[in-house]
């Protein structure tokens, strides 16, 4: 039977047992947050909450360029025990592309056998046909992982459950060391994220309205989708994706004046 401990740890274990010591596997507090840029407020809120609890979290806050993806992003997944993937109803839309960043991050976490915890945001449901169709290849196994629902109105309660039940577990996997260059990049990202203003619940509620608008748009309920996008931008005027989608709907409806006004608002944000 193979040892439940990592390579090179068996002799140490025997020595401790011979001395009468009782060992418990170490609780790892290293976390990688995987998310779509659209869901930045969610990612930042979770980063802020876990950092206060003493976790060492990698969060691509300032968006690492594609040239550093292999070393910085994939390297950090391998180096961290826990992998949180933020799933909203629209998060997996581009995962049909084998080069999609989110897809590659999830595949790497699966390959490296990280502690994968899907966080279900804004009504995400694996059984939804619009979501299931994107779970191809290795991603077909993602629904087997024990996930956690995180409603914006119960955010702090959900974070407590995440801390106590999903991350507070012993892990025996030997982690991959990071290079000095990557460690510096991690510190830069953490410094930038730590300077960010604390995420407010209204921003998370705005995210929920945005996802509702996307759903209604997919159902061709154009007028209803505009209402949802408007509520999203009222709560979070900086939500570029909501402005962009609202402008697209106005164009589809032939409402040129409103489309122009919405595009002007979007340009102000860019």
Backbone torsions as a table, in degrees:
resi	resn	phi	psi	omega
1	UNK	NA	129.4	-179.8
2	UNK	-67.8	148.8	179.0
3	UNK	-65.7	140.2	177.3
4	UNK	-75.5	-4.8	-179.6
5	UNK	-100.6	161.1	-179.4
6	UNK	-67.0	165.9	179.7
7	UNK	-59.0	139.4	178.3
8	UNK	84.8	-3.5	-177.7
9	UNK	-101.6	-13.0	-174.7
10	UNK	-63.3	-46.3	-179.2
11	UNK	-61.5	-40.1	178.5
12	UNK	-62.4	-40.8	178.8
13	UNK	-61.1	-45.7	-178.9
14	UNK	-61.8	-41.7	179.7
15	UNK	-61.5	-43.1	179.5
16	UNK	-65.3	-40.4	-179.7
17	UNK	-66.1	-37.9	178.6
18	UNK	-64.3	-27.5	179.4
19	UNK	-88.0	3.4	177.0
20	UNK	81.6	14.6	-179.2
21	UNK	-86.4	145.2	175.8
22	UNK	-102.5	121.6	-177.4
23	UNK	-101.9	142.7	170.9
24	UNK	-122.5	137.3	-179.4
25	UNK	-57.3	145.7	-178.0
26	UNK	-68.7	140.2	174.1
27	UNK	-86.3	116.4	-179.5
28	UNK	-82.6	138.8	180.0
29	UNK	-123.3	35.9	176.5
30	UNK	-107.8	129.7	-171.1
31	UNK	-132.9	141.8	171.5
32	UNK	-115.7	129.8	177.1
33	UNK	-104.6	120.3	179.4
34	UNK	-107.8	128.6	-174.0
35	UNK	-160.0	164.7	171.0
36	UNK	-85.0	146.5	179.0
37	UNK	-58.7	-30.3	177.1
38	UNK	-56.9	-31.5	-175.3
39	UNK	-100.1	29.1	-179.6
40	UNK	-53.2	-44.7	179.8
41	UNK	-58.0	-39.2	177.2
42	UNK	-62.7	-48.0	-178.5
43	UNK	-60.5	-42.5	-179.0
44	UNK	-67.2	-41.4	179.6
45	UNK	-61.5	-42.2	179.8
46	UNK	-69.2	-41.1	176.1
47	UNK	-57.6	-48.4	-177.8
48	UNK	-61.7	-41.9	-178.5
49	UNK	-66.2	-44.2	-178.2
50	UNK	-71.2	-35.7	179.8
51	UNK	-63.4	-40.9	177.2
52	UNK	-61.3	-31.1	-179.5
53	UNK	-83.3	2.5	175.5
54	UNK	94.5	11.1	178.3
55	UNK	-82.7	146.5	172.9
56	UNK	-94.1	104.1	-170.3
57	UNK	-112.0	132.4	170.1
58	UNK	-98.0	125.8	-177.0
59	UNK	-141.4	114.1	-177.4
60	UNK	-73.1	77.3	-171.6
61	UNK	-75.9	-43.0	-175.3
62	UNK	-96.6	6.0	176.4
63	UNK	69.2	96.0	177.4
64	UNK	-71.4	138.7	-177.0
65	UNK	-70.9	160.5	-173.7
66	UNK	-61.0	-28.9	-179.0
67	UNK	-66.0	-26.2	-179.7
68	UNK	-99.1	6.0	-173.2
69	UNK	-58.9	-50.0	-176.0
70	UNK	-57.7	-49.1	-174.5
71	UNK	-76.0	-47.8	-173.0
72	UNK	-78.6	-51.3	-173.9
73	UNK	-78.2	-58.7	-177.3
74	UNK	-64.3	-34.6	177.6
75	UNK	-63.4	-37.3	179.6
76	UNK	-72.1	-32.1	175.8
77	UNK	-62.6	-44.5	-179.1
78	UNK	-66.2	-28.9	-174.4
79	UNK	-88.4	-6.6	-175.1
80	UNK	-118.3	144.4	-172.8
81	UNK	-73.7	-40.8	-173.4
82	UNK	-108.9	140.0	-179.7
83	UNK	-125.4	109.9	177.5
84	UNK	-99.5	122.9	177.2
85	UNK	-112.8	122.2	-176.5
86	UNK	-87.0	117.2	-174.0
87	UNK	-116.1	115.4	171.7
88	UNK	-112.1	167.3	-179.1
89	UNK	-55.5	-25.4	-178.6
90	UNK	-103.5	-1.6	-171.9
91	UNK	-62.2	-34.5	-173.3
92	UNK	-93.9	5.9	-173.0
93	UNK	-56.3	-37.5	-176.7
94	UNK	-96.6	6.8	-177.3
95	UNK	-73.4	-6.7	173.9
96	UNK	-66.0	-24.0	178.7
97	UNK	-82.2	121.9	-176.6
98	UNK	-64.5	-19.6	-179.9
99	UNK	-94.2	1.7	-179.9
100	UNK	-61.7	134.8	-176.1
101	UNK	-61.2	-47.0	-178.2
102	UNK	-61.4	-42.3	178.3
103	UNK	-59.6	-46.2	-177.6
104	UNK	-66.0	-35.3	177.5
105	UNK	-64.3	-45.5	179.9
106	UNK	-64.1	-43.8	179.7
107	UNK	-60.8	-40.2	179.1
108	UNK	-64.8	-42.0	178.1
109	UNK	-62.8	-38.3	177.0
110	UNK	-65.4	-46.3	-179.1
111	UNK	-62.6	-38.4	-176.0
112	UNK	-88.1	0.8	176.9
113	UNK	55.6	46.2	173.7
114	UNK	-71.5	167.8	172.8
115	UNK	-80.3	92.9	-174.4
116	UNK	-85.0	125.0	178.5
117	UNK	-125.9	103.5	174.5
118	UNK	-71.5	131.5	175.6
119	UNK	-106.0	116.6	-175.2
120	UNK	-88.1	114.1	-176.4
121	UNK	-115.9	144.4	169.7
122	UNK	56.4	41.8	175.8
123	UNK	80.1	20.7	178.2
124	UNK	-61.2	137.2	-178.5
125	UNK	-145.4	117.0	-179.4
126	UNK	-57.7	-29.3	-175.3
127	UNK	-78.9	-9.7	179.0
128	UNK	-65.6	127.2	-179.5
129	UNK	-55.1	-35.6	-178.8
130	UNK	-68.9	-20.4	177.4
131	UNK	-95.9	-44.3	-176.6
132	UNK	-58.4	-32.5	-176.8
133	UNK	-67.1	-17.8	179.6
134	UNK	-91.6	-8.1	-179.0
135	UNK	-87.9	80.6	-178.4
136	UNK	-113.4	163.8	178.5
137	UNK	60.0	-136.0	-179.3
138	UNK	-63.1	-24.5	-176.6
139	UNK	-69.4	-11.4	179.3
140	UNK	-63.6	-21.2	-178.7
141	UNK	-88.3	-7.2	-173.7
142	UNK	-61.5	-34.5	-176.5
143	UNK	-69.0	-11.9	-179.3
144	UNK	-79.4	-14.6	-177.7
145	UNK	-80.8	143.2	-178.3
146	UNK	-72.8	110.3	-176.7
147	UNK	-101.5	175.6	-176.8
148	UNK	-133.3	127.7	175.4
149	UNK	-77.9	135.8	-178.8
150	UNK	-128.5	84.0	176.0
151	UNK	-71.4	145.1	-179.0
152	UNK	-62.3	-33.1	-177.5
153	UNK	-75.2	-14.6	177.6
154	UNK	-126.1	38.0	-175.0
155	UNK	-59.7	-50.1	-175.4
156	UNK	-68.1	-35.3	175.4
157	UNK	-64.5	-40.1	178.9
158	UNK	-65.8	-38.9	178.7
159	UNK	-65.9	-34.2	176.4
160	UNK	-65.1	-42.0	177.1
161	UNK	-64.5	-40.3	178.0
162	UNK	-59.4	-45.8	-179.0
163	UNK	-65.4	-46.8	-172.9
164	UNK	-78.5	-37.7	-170.2
165	UNK	-107.3	-30.0	-172.2
166	UNK	-104.1	-29.9	-177.9
167	UNK	-106.9	-18.5	-177.0
168	UNK	-87.2	57.7	-178.1
169	UNK	-131.2	147.6	178.9
170	UNK	-75.5	138.9	178.4
171	UNK	-125.1	135.7	-178.3
172	UNK	-109.4	6.7	-178.7
173	UNK	-73.7	131.7	175.7
174	UNK	-73.9	125.1	-176.8
175	UNK	-88.2	154.1	179.9
176	UNK	-84.3	131.9	179.0
177	UNK	-70.8	150.8	178.3
178	UNK	-97.5	149.9	176.2
179	UNK	-75.1	163.9	179.0
180	UNK	-60.0	-39.3	-179.7
181	UNK	-62.2	-44.8	-178.6
182	UNK	-68.7	-39.3	178.2
183	UNK	-59.6	-40.8	178.2
184	UNK	-63.5	-41.1	179.1
185	UNK	-64.2	-39.8	177.9
186	UNK	-60.8	-45.8	-179.4
187	UNK	-62.5	-38.6	178.7
188	UNK	-63.7	-43.5	179.4
189	UNK	-64.8	-41.3	-179.9
190	UNK	-66.2	-38.9	178.5
191	UNK	-62.3	-44.3	179.5
192	UNK	-63.9	-44.6	-179.3
193	UNK	-66.6	-35.6	-179.3
194	UNK	-67.8	-23.5	179.5
195	UNK	-83.1	-13.3	-177.0
196	UNK	-67.5	148.4	177.3
197	UNK	-66.2	143.9	-180.0
198	UNK	-57.9	131.1	-179.6
199	UNK	-68.7	134.3	178.8
200	UNK	-100.9	158.3	-177.7
201	UNK	-61.3	-32.7	-179.2
202	UNK	-60.4	-32.8	178.7
203	UNK	-68.1	-37.7	178.4
204	UNK	-71.3	-36.7	176.4
205	UNK	-65.6	-36.7	176.4
206	UNK	-61.7	-37.9	177.0
207	UNK	-61.7	-39.6	179.5
208	UNK	-65.0	-42.0	178.2
209	UNK	-65.9	-36.2	177.3
210	UNK	-61.2	-46.5	179.6
211	UNK	-63.9	-36.5	176.8
212	UNK	-63.2	-41.0	176.9
213	UNK	-62.0	-41.0	177.8
214	UNK	-62.6	-40.8	179.0
215	UNK	-63.5	-47.1	179.8
216	UNK	-64.1	-35.9	177.6
217	UNK	-64.1	-40.6	177.7
218	UNK	-64.7	-26.8	177.7
219	UNK	-89.6	6.1	-180.0
220	UNK	63.0	26.5	175.2
221	UNK	-94.2	75.5	-168.0
222	UNK	-64.0	-47.3	-178.8
223	UNK	-61.7	-42.5	179.3
224	UNK	-65.0	-36.9	180.0
225	UNK	-65.6	-37.7	177.2
226	UNK	-59.8	-43.0	179.8
227	UNK	-60.8	-41.3	180.0
228	UNK	-66.7	-44.4	178.8
229	UNK	-64.1	-35.7	178.6
230	UNK	-64.5	-41.1	178.4
231	UNK	-65.1	-36.5	178.5
232	UNK	-63.4	-45.3	-177.9
233	UNK	-73.8	-26.8	175.0
234	UNK	-65.8	-39.9	-180.0
235	UNK	-76.6	-36.9	-179.7
236	UNK	-137.9	88.9	-177.0
237	UNK	-61.7	-14.6	-179.7
238	UNK	-90.0	3.6	-176.4
239	UNK	-77.6	88.6	-172.9
240	UNK	-58.5	-41.1	-176.2
241	UNK	-62.6	-34.7	179.1
242	UNK	-68.1	-43.5	176.7
243	UNK	-60.8	-44.1	-178.0
244	UNK	-63.4	-45.1	179.8
245	UNK	-66.7	-37.5	178.9
246	UNK	-63.8	-41.5	177.9
247	UNK	-62.4	-41.5	179.4
248	UNK	-61.5	-40.4	-179.6
249	UNK	-67.3	-42.5	177.3
250	UNK	-58.4	-40.7	178.8
251	UNK	-63.3	-42.6	179.0
252	UNK	-62.0	-34.5	-178.6
253	UNK	-85.0	-3.6	179.5
254	UNK	75.4	18.6	-179.1
255	UNK	-93.7	79.3	-169.5
256	UNK	-64.7	-40.7	-178.1
257	UNK	-61.7	-48.1	-179.6
258	UNK	-66.4	-35.9	177.2
259	UNK	-62.2	-44.2	-179.7
260	UNK	-63.1	-42.6	179.6
261	UNK	-64.4	-39.9	-179.7
262	UNK	-68.8	-39.8	177.9
263	UNK	-63.8	-37.8	177.5
264	UNK	-61.0	-42.8	177.1
265	UNK	-61.1	-41.5	-179.2
266	UNK	-65.3	-42.1	-179.7
267	UNK	-61.4	-35.7	178.1
268	UNK	-62.1	-29.1	-178.3
269	UNK	-82.1	-23.1	-174.8
270	UNK	-78.8	NA	NA
